[in-house]
């Protein structure tokens, strides 16, 4: 593996996909009581900062993974606020 971007994309795919089942389940069941609002806010803020950092560094794996993660985390946060 000569190009470290492969490692970045692999890590990004795994960590991003980890949010997908939770987001889908919340949209289907509309049950959010087990999701901490503070966690959802912190994860959105942190991911937004990582995305900004990736943009500044022009790091495509970081930009890609954090863009998708941010969308999924926004779904989780909005669902948590909407389906209290």
C-alpha positions, -999 to 999 in steps of 0.1 A, spaced: 0 0 0 21 29 -13 -6 55 -13 -17 64 22 -50 77 8 -62 41 6 -58 38 43 -77 70 48 -106 59 25 -107 25 43 -109 42 77 -135 67 64 -157 40 49 -158 19 81 -164 48 105 -190 64 82 -209 32 77 -211 28 114 -236 56 116 -258 43 88 -277 15 107 -285 39 135 -298 67 112 -319 42 92 -334 27 124 -343 60 138 -360 71 106 -380 38 105 -390 35 142 -390 72 152 -376 61 186 -347 82 198 -349 81 236 -316 61 238 -296 86 219 -279 113 240 -287 148 227 -253 160 240 -236 131 221 -254 140 189 -245 177 192 -208 169 200 -205 145 172 -220 169 147 -197 197 159 -166 175 159 -173 161 125 -179 196 111 -145 206 125 -128 175 109 -145 183 76 -132 219 78 -97 206 86 -99 182 57 -109 210 34 -80 232 46 -55 203 41 -71 194 8 -74 158 20 -99 139 -2 -104 109 21 -111 131 51 -134 154 31 -154 125 17 -157 105 49 -166 135 71 -191 149 45 -210 117 45 -207 112 83 -220 148 88 -251 141 67 -258 109 87 -251 126 120 -274 155 111 -302 129 104 -296 115 138 -296 149 155 -327 161 137 -345 129 144 -335 131 181 -349 167 183 -380 159 163 -390 126 178 -384 133 215 
